[in-house]
């Protein structure tokens, strides 16, 4: 074996034991036990793009009024109001009368049912309505004429 080859083998023998240590993941966020805190750590290290913020807003609006099993996680710098809105506005695409109650389908795909039988609060297809959080976990659909109706999200 040539002198050069011996040196290369010796150098390789010295470097190889250090390679597995260099290849192991070593980001500080990897050791954070809480999933929410770990995500916040990674988001701080690698900030999400504006597209991610916009997608989070769309997701919050689509899940408005639905029961949530997990807490809302905010992107860094994103206001909590964007991720947990207190109201949405949409146009009515369909009003269905079944079994003495009304189901109102909005253009955004959400379906809201009145929780009390009432003849007040005329709602027609094409009307723009506001659905807002009420007290104690209730929701109110406010008609174009300003009449508030108690509703619950069914879809």
C-alpha positions as CSV (number, residue, x, y, z in Angstrom):
1,X,0.0,0.0,0.0
2,X,1.3,3.4,-0.9
3,X,2.2,6.1,1.6
4,X,-0.7,8.2,0.4
5,X,-3.2,5.4,0.7
6,X,-2.1,4.7,4.3
7,X,-2.6,8.3,5.2
8,X,-6.1,8.4,3.6
9,X,-7.1,5.2,5.5
10,X,-5.8,6.7,8.7
11,X,-7.7,9.9,8.1
12,X,-10.9,8.1,7.2
13,X,-10.5,6.0,10.4
14,X,-10.3,9.2,12.5
15,X,-13.2,10.9,10.8
16,X,-15.7,8.0,10.6
17,X,-16.4,7.7,14.3
18,X,-17.5,11.4,14.4
19,X,-20.0,11.1,11.5
20,X,-22.9,9.6,13.4
21,X,-22.8,12.4,15.9
22,X,-22.9,15.0,13.1
23,X,-25.8,13.2,11.4
24,X,-28.0,13.0,14.5
25,X,-30.8,15.6,14.8
26,X,-29.8,18.2,17.2
27,X,-32.3,21.1,17.0
28,X,-33.2,22.5,20.4
29,X,-36.9,22.2,19.6
30,X,-36.7,18.5,19.3
31,X,-36.4,18.0,23.1
32,X,-39.5,20.1,24.0
33,X,-42.0,17.7,25.5
34,X,-45.3,19.6,25.0
35,X,-46.5,19.3,21.4
36,X,-47.9,22.9,21.4
37,X,-44.7,24.3,22.8
38,X,-42.5,22.3,20.4
39,X,-44.5,23.6,17.5
40,X,-44.2,27.1,18.8
41,X,-40.4,26.6,19.1
42,X,-40.2,25.3,15.5
43,X,-42.4,28.1,14.2
44,X,-40.1,30.6,15.9
45,X,-37.0,29.0,14.3
46,X,-38.7,28.6,10.9
47,X,-41.4,31.2,10.6
48,X,-44.4,30.2,8.5
49,X,-45.1,32.0,5.2
50,X,-48.0,34.4,4.6
51,X,-49.8,31.6,2.8
52,X,-49.8,29.6,6.0
53,X,-51.4,32.5,7.9
54,X,-54.1,32.9,5.2
55,X,-54.8,29.1,5.3
56,X,-55.2,29.2,9.1
57,X,-57.7,32.1,8.7
58,X,-59.7,30.1,6.2
59,X,-59.7,27.0,8.4
60,X,-60.8,29.0,11.4
61,X,-63.7,30.5,9.4
62,X,-64.7,27.0,8.1
63,X,-64.7,25.5,11.6
64,X,-66.6,28.5,13.2
65,X,-69.4,27.1,15.3
66,X,-68.2,23.5,15.4
67,X,-67.2,21.7,18.6
68,X,-63.4,21.7,19.0
69,X,-61.5,18.9,20.7
70,X,-58.1,20.5,20.6
71,X,-56.9,24.0,21.4
72,X,-56.4,26.5,18.7
73,X,-52.7,26.9,17.9
74,X,-51.6,30.3,16.6
75,X,-48.8,30.9,14.1
76,X,-46.1,33.4,15.4
77,X,-47.4,36.9,15.1
78,X,-50.9,35.9,14.2
79,X,-53.6,37.5,16.2
80,X,-55.9,35.1,18.2
81,X,-59.0,36.8,16.7
82,X,-58.0,35.5,13.2
83,X,-57.8,31.9,14.5
84,X,-60.9,32.0,16.7
85,X,-63.3,34.6,15.1
86,X,-66.3,35.8,17.1
87,X,-68.4,36.2,13.9
88,X,-68.7,35.4,10.3
89,X,-70.6,37.0,7.5
90,X,-72.0,35.1,4.4
91,X,-74.8,35.0,1.9
92,X,-77.7,32.6,2.3
93,X,-77.7,30.0,-0.5
94,X,-80.7,27.9,0.8
95,X,-83.4,28.0,3.4
96,X,-85.0,24.6,4.1
97,X,-88.1,24.1,6.3
98,X,-88.3,20.6,7.8
99,X,-90.4,19.4,10.7
100,X,-91.3,22.9,11.8
101,X,-87.7,24.2,11.9
102,X,-85.5,26.1,9.5
103,X,-82.0,25.1,8.3
104,X,-80.0,27.8,6.7
105,X,-77.2,26.9,4.3
106,X,-74.6,29.6,3.7
107,X,-72.5,30.1,0.6
108,X,-69.4,29.1,2.6
109,X,-71.0,25.6,3.0
110,X,-72.0,25.9,6.6
111,X,-75.5,24.8,7.7
112,X,-77.1,26.4,10.7
113,X,-80.4,25.3,12.3
114,X,-82.7,27.5,14.3
115,X,-82.8,26.2,17.9
116,X,-86.2,27.6,18.7
117,X,-89.4,27.7,16.7
118,X,-90.2,31.2,15.7
119,X,-91.9,33.0,12.8
120,X,-89.8,36.2,13.3
121,X,-86.6,36.8,11.4
122,X,-87.4,36.4,7.7
123,X,-84.4,34.8,6.0
124,X,-84.3,34.5,2.2
125,X,-81.9,33.1,-0.3
126,X,-79.4,35.8,-1.4
127,X,-79.6,37.6,2.0
128,X,-76.4,38.5,3.7
129,X,-76.4,37.3,7.3
130,X,-74.1,37.6,10.3
131,X,-73.5,34.6,12.6
132,X,-71.9,35.7,15.9
133,X,-71.0,34.0,19.1
134,X,-73.6,34.6,21.8
135,X,-73.4,34.0,25.5
136,X,-72.7,30.7,27.1
137,X,-71.6,29.0,23.9
138,X,-74.6,29.9,21.9
139,X,-74.7,31.4,18.4
140,X,-76.9,34.1,16.9
141,X,-77.8,34.5,13.3
142,X,-78.5,38.1,12.6
143,X,-80.8,38.7,9.5
144,X,-80.5,41.5,7.0
145,X,-83.3,43.3,9.0
146,X,-81.2,43.0,12.2
147,X,-83.3,40.3,13.9
148,X,-81.3,37.9,16.0
149,X,-82.1,34.2,15.9
150,X,-80.6,31.5,18.0
151,X,-78.8,28.8,15.9
152,X,-76.5,25.9,16.1
153,X,-74.1,24.6,13.5
154,X,-75.1,21.2,12.0
155,X,-72.6,21.0,9.2
